[in-house]
Amino acid sequence: MQDPYAGSVNLTGALQEGVTNACLVLVHGLGGSFDRPYCVNGAWAAQRAGLPCLRFGLRGADRSGDDFYHAGLTADLAAAISSPQLAGFKRIYVLGYSLGGHVTLRYALSKPDPRVAAVAAVCAPLDLELGTQSIDSKRSAIYRRHVLSGLNEIYSAVAQRKQVPTPVQRVLAARTIREWDGLTVVPRYGFRSAADYYASVSVGPRLHELRVPALLVQSQYDPMVPLWTYQKHLANASQMLEVRTLGQGGHIGFPRVRLHPKAQPGVLEDQLLAWLSEH
């Protein structure tokens, strides 16, 4: 795709075949990529259902150095869905994990491709301001270091090929997500500050605008996206949004679950695909 700032940006992913005329698009989390285990689990579920599947990487997630993404950037997902590789499918389902869930919901709030029948988000941070406060707290240090490690890999790869807004060594010294965003996303994408970035793109306050069927699955024990960071936004959400808050699991990882009262406990992704396929 062509970006007005970065120029030509290559988007990559892994597309597997199936037997239906619908396709599942999987979107990874912050600092991750389309080959992370949770995306592979989603692809296995699609294969069991006979559903073609695209494990999609946001710009730079493949460590190619073309550019880096942010939590509200939907242009990449829109480009993937409208690409020639997916042109033959009559229906599209989108499933996003963590930040990928946020991107998925934000895409659904825009003008999605008319073939998008339904979307689902797992452990999505609906409020980026509160979510950042949570992950930047002392108790979340181990998770924060993991996320920053992936983000720094992406940024360093870009710096090897192109001019970047902040020197790499300064970015590598960042110890919080807010600081990292302020040094990278804010100058790259023209936000006034990290607070402006979070307020501008967070999907929580806009959930009442949803016009596409959407499923949100959260865990009340999620150490990275706790209940208090998003619960206030669910009260005014559109009726198109169904929410399942599970009393088990953590961030993205779940044991056998049951999303529907009549369903048998099983793999989360199998049940997510069952819900999506109803639309």
Backbone torsions as a table, in degrees:
resi	resn	phi	psi	omega
1	MET	NA	162.3	178.2
2	GLN	-102.9	126.8	178.0
3	ASP	-111.5	135.6	-176.6
4	PRO	-63.2	-22.2	-179.3
5	TYR	-100.9	-47.9	-173.4
6	ALA	-90.6	-11.4	-177.5
7	GLY	79.9	-137.7	-178.6
8	SER	-75.0	124.8	-179.2
9	VAL	-121.5	122.2	176.6
10	ASN	-86.1	131.7	176.4
11	LEU	-110.1	133.1	-175.6
12	THR	-124.7	163.2	178.3
13	GLY	-175.7	-173.9	177.8
14	ALA	-126.4	119.3	-177.3
15	LEU	-108.6	122.8	177.7
16	GLN	-113.0	148.2	-176.7
17	GLU	-80.3	164.7	176.2
18	GLY	-153.6	-165.3	-176.2
19	VAL	-117.2	2.5	-179.2
20	THR	-105.1	169.5	177.8
21	ASN	-96.6	16.7	174.1
22	ALA	-114.6	155.1	-178.3
23	CYS	-132.3	138.3	175.1
24	LEU	-96.5	130.8	175.5
25	VAL	-111.1	123.8	-179.4
26	LEU	-104.8	135.8	-178.7
27	VAL	-122.9	127.3	-174.2
28	HIS	-78.4	175.3	-179.0
29	GLY	-93.5	-176.8	-175.1
30	LEU	-64.4	124.6	179.7
31	GLY	78.9	-1.1	-177.5
32	GLY	-94.6	-160.4	179.0
33	SER	-158.2	174.6	-174.2
34	PHE	-74.9	-4.7	178.1
35	ASP	-101.0	10.1	177.9
36	ARG	-68.5	151.4	-174.4
37	PRO	-53.7	-37.3	-178.2
38	TYR	-67.3	-34.8	175.7
39	CYS	-69.1	-38.8	177.3
40	VAL	-63.7	-39.0	176.7
41	ASN	-60.3	-40.8	177.1
42	GLY	-63.9	-38.0	178.6
43	ALA	-67.5	-38.6	176.3
44	TRP	-61.7	-41.9	178.7
45	ALA	-62.5	-41.1	177.6
46	ALA	-62.5	-41.0	179.1
47	GLN	-63.4	-41.2	177.7
48	ARG	-61.5	-31.7	-179.1
49	ALA	-89.2	-0.9	-177.7
50	GLY	72.2	21.1	-173.3
51	LEU	-99.7	123.4	172.8
52	PRO	-56.2	149.3	-172.8
53	CYS	-144.9	133.4	172.2
54	LEU	-112.1	114.1	169.2
55	ARG	-85.7	111.3	-167.4
56	PHE	-107.2	137.4	177.2
57	GLY	-106.2	125.6	172.4
58	LEU	-64.1	160.8	-172.9
59	ARG	-53.2	128.1	177.5
60	GLY	86.4	-11.8	-178.2
61	ALA	-64.6	-23.8	177.7
62	ASP	-83.5	5.9	179.1
63	ARG	63.1	29.7	179.6
64	SER	-79.5	-21.4	179.4
65	GLY	85.8	10.8	179.7
66	ASP	-67.9	-41.6	-176.3
67	ASP	-177.3	-179.6	173.9
68	PHE	-132.0	152.5	-172.7
69	TYR	-97.9	177.4	169.3
70	HIS	-140.9	174.4	-168.5
71	ALA	-69.0	-15.4	-179.5
72	GLY	-111.4	7.1	-176.3
73	LEU	-81.1	109.3	-178.8
74	THR	-105.2	-6.3	-176.6
75	ALA	-61.0	-36.6	-178.8
76	ASP	-66.2	-45.7	179.5
77	LEU	-64.1	-40.4	177.7
78	ALA	-62.3	-40.6	179.8
79	ALA	-65.9	-39.3	179.4
80	ALA	-65.0	-44.8	-177.3
81	ILE	-66.9	-33.7	-179.6
82	SER	-90.6	5.4	-176.6
83	SER	-70.4	158.4	177.5
84	PRO	-58.4	-30.8	-178.1
85	GLN	-64.0	-26.0	-179.2
86	LEU	-108.9	6.6	-174.1
87	ALA	-64.6	-26.4	-175.1
88	GLY	-83.5	-5.2	-177.3
89	PHE	-88.5	138.3	-178.9
90	LYS	-83.9	-26.6	178.9
91	ARG	-133.5	146.8	177.8
92	ILE	-126.8	133.7	170.7
93	TYR	-115.9	142.4	179.1
94	VAL	-122.4	131.1	178.3
95	LEU	-126.9	118.8	-178.7
96	GLY	-117.6	142.6	178.9
97	TYR	-107.6	130.7	175.3
98	SER	55.3	-122.8	178.2
99	LEU	-57.3	-34.1	175.8
100	GLY	-61.2	-31.2	174.7
101	GLY	-67.9	-38.2	176.5
102	HIS	-64.1	-45.8	177.7
103	VAL	-60.6	-40.9	179.9
104	THR	-61.5	-46.6	179.6
105	LEU	-66.4	-38.4	178.7
106	ARG	-65.9	-38.2	175.3
107	TYR	-61.8	-41.6	179.2
108	ALA	-65.3	-25.8	178.6
109	LEU	-80.9	-14.9	178.6
110	SER	-85.7	-144.5	175.3
111	LYS	-108.1	82.3	-175.8
112	PRO	-67.8	159.9	173.9
113	ASP	-52.6	134.1	-177.6
114	PRO	-60.2	-15.8	178.0
115	ARG	-79.2	-11.8	-179.5
116	VAL	-72.0	109.3	-173.9
117	ALA	-88.1	-32.0	-178.7
118	ALA	-167.4	158.9	178.5
119	VAL	-134.5	159.8	176.4
120	ALA	-141.6	147.0	179.8
121	ALA	-132.8	135.5	-179.6
122	VAL	-116.0	121.4	177.0
123	CYS	55.8	45.5	-177.0
124	ALA	-84.2	135.3	175.0
125	PRO	-80.2	101.3	-174.1
126	LEU	-76.1	-27.5	-179.3
127	ASP	-119.5	104.5	-173.1
128	LEU	-69.6	-31.2	177.1
129	GLU	-64.2	-53.1	-179.1
130	LEU	-69.5	-36.2	178.5
131	GLY	-62.4	-39.7	178.4
132	THR	-68.6	-38.8	176.4
133	GLN	-58.6	-39.0	-179.5
134	SER	-67.6	-50.4	-175.6
135	ILE	-72.6	-20.8	177.8
136	ASP	-87.1	-0.7	178.8
137	SER	-75.9	162.2	-177.5
138	LYS	-60.2	-37.9	-176.1
139	ARG	-68.2	-17.1	-178.2
140	SER	-103.0	17.3	-173.2
141	ALA	-57.8	-41.8	-176.7
142	ILE	-65.7	-37.6	178.4
143	TYR	-72.0	-39.9	-179.2
144	ARG	-63.1	-42.5	178.9
145	ARG	-62.0	-38.4	179.3
146	HIS	-63.9	-46.3	-179.3
147	VAL	-65.4	-45.2	180.0
148	LEU	-61.5	-34.9	178.3
149	SER	-59.3	-46.6	178.5
150	GLY	-66.4	-42.0	179.1
151	LEU	-63.5	-39.3	179.7
152	ASN	-67.0	-34.5	175.1
153	GLU	-61.4	-44.0	-179.2
154	ILE	-64.8	-46.9	-177.6
155	TYR	-66.0	-41.6	-179.7
156	SER	-63.0	-37.3	178.0
157	ALA	-64.5	-38.9	177.4
158	VAL	-64.5	-43.2	-177.4
159	ALA	-63.1	-25.7	178.3
160	GLN	-72.7	-19.1	-176.0
161	ARG	-113.8	-28.8	-171.6
162	LYS	-138.8	168.2	172.9
163	GLN	-72.5	135.6	-179.0
164	VAL	-116.8	157.1	-174.5
165	PRO	-68.2	-26.6	-179.0
166	THR	-136.2	137.3	179.1
167	PRO	-53.2	142.7	-175.3
168	VAL	-57.0	-45.0	-176.6
169	GLN	-61.4	-35.2	176.6
170	ARG	-67.1	-40.2	179.7
171	VAL	-67.5	-40.9	-179.6
172	LEU	-64.3	-21.1	179.8
173	ALA	-83.5	-8.7	179.9
174	ALA	-62.9	137.6	-177.6
175	ARG	-113.8	-3.8	177.3
176	THR	-132.9	158.9	177.1
177	ILE	-65.7	-39.7	178.9
178	ARG	-60.4	-43.8	179.0
179	GLU	-64.4	-43.5	179.7
180	TRP	-60.6	-46.7	179.5
181	ASP	-61.1	-40.2	-179.5
182	GLY	-64.4	-30.2	-178.8
183	LEU	-86.5	-21.5	-171.6
184	THR	-120.6	-68.3	-175.5
185	VAL	-62.1	-44.6	-175.9
186	VAL	-58.4	-54.7	179.4
187	PRO	-70.6	-33.0	-178.7
188	ARG	-66.6	-41.1	-172.6
189	TYR	-107.1	6.3	170.6
190	GLY	80.9	21.9	174.2
191	PHE	-79.5	156.8	-179.3
192	ARG	-76.7	-31.6	-176.9
193	SER	-165.5	173.9	175.8
194	ALA	-62.3	-39.4	179.2
195	ALA	-62.3	-40.8	178.1
196	ASP	-64.4	-42.1	176.6
197	TYR	-57.6	-51.0	-177.2
198	TYR	-63.4	-43.4	-178.8
199	ALA	-67.9	-33.1	-175.8
200	SER	-72.9	-33.9	-170.6
201	VAL	-114.0	-8.6	-177.5
202	SER	-60.9	135.3	-177.0
203	VAL	-85.1	-20.8	-175.5
204	GLY	-50.0	-52.4	-178.9
205	PRO	-67.7	-10.3	-176.6
206	ARG	-109.5	8.6	-175.9
207	LEU	-62.6	-21.4	177.8
208	HIS	-69.2	-13.6	-178.0
209	GLU	-88.9	-4.7	-175.9
210	LEU	-59.2	131.0	176.5
211	ARG	-122.8	1.5	178.5
212	VAL	-112.0	135.6	177.0
213	PRO	-54.5	129.8	-175.4
214	ALA	-139.5	143.4	177.1
215	LEU	-121.4	130.2	177.2
216	LEU	-116.9	121.6	178.5
217	VAL	-113.2	121.6	-179.9
218	GLN	-128.2	161.6	173.7
219	SER	-114.5	133.5	178.9
220	GLN	-70.4	-8.1	177.9
221	TYR	-110.2	16.7	-178.6
222	ASP	-63.7	119.6	-178.8
223	PRO	-78.2	-16.2	-177.5
224	MET	-102.3	-33.0	178.9
225	VAL	-127.3	74.5	-177.5
226	PRO	-69.4	161.4	-176.6
227	LEU	-52.5	-41.7	-173.4
228	TRP	-65.7	-15.5	-178.6
229	THR	-81.6	-15.2	-174.8
230	TYR	-139.6	-13.2	-169.3
231	GLN	-58.4	-36.2	-176.4
232	LYS	-63.2	-23.5	-176.7
233	HIS	-82.1	-15.8	-175.3
234	LEU	-76.3	-24.1	-176.5
235	ALA	-62.8	-34.8	-176.4
236	ASN	-103.8	14.7	-177.2
237	ALA	-70.1	154.3	176.0
238	SER	-61.6	153.3	175.6
239	GLN	-67.8	-11.0	176.5
240	MET	-73.8	-13.1	-178.9
241	LEU	-98.2	123.5	171.4
242	GLU	-104.8	136.0	-176.6
243	VAL	-119.8	131.6	173.9
244	ARG	-122.4	109.9	176.2
245	THR	-102.0	112.1	-172.4
246	LEU	-94.7	141.5	178.7
247	GLY	-89.9	38.2	-179.5
248	GLN	-158.9	168.2	178.6
249	GLY	81.3	-175.7	179.9
250	GLY	-136.1	-128.6	177.6
251	HIS	-93.0	108.8	-179.7
252	ILE	74.4	-38.8	-177.9
253	GLY	-82.2	126.9	-179.7
254	PHE	-135.2	146.1	168.8
255	PRO	-77.2	-162.4	177.0
256	ARG	-65.0	129.6	-174.2
257	VAL	-126.9	169.9	175.5
258	ARG	-135.2	110.3	-177.8
259	LEU	-87.4	-20.5	-178.7
260	HIS	-125.5	137.3	-177.9
261	PRO	-54.1	-31.1	-177.3
262	LYS	-89.9	-7.3	-178.0
263	ALA	-85.2	153.9	173.6
264	GLN	-84.8	146.6	177.0
265	PRO	-56.3	139.8	-178.2
266	GLY	-167.2	-167.7	179.8
267	VAL	-64.8	133.8	-177.0
268	LEU	-53.8	-49.2	-174.9
269	GLU	-63.0	-34.7	177.1
270	ASP	-61.5	-40.9	-178.4
271	GLN	-74.2	-34.4	174.9
272	LEU	-62.3	-43.3	179.7
273	LEU	-66.4	-35.4	177.1
274	ALA	-62.5	-41.7	178.3
275	TRP	-66.0	-46.7	-179.2
276	LEU	-60.7	-41.0	-174.9
277	SER	-69.9	-12.9	176.0
278	GLU	-72.8	-13.4	-177.2
279	HIS	-107.1	NA	NA
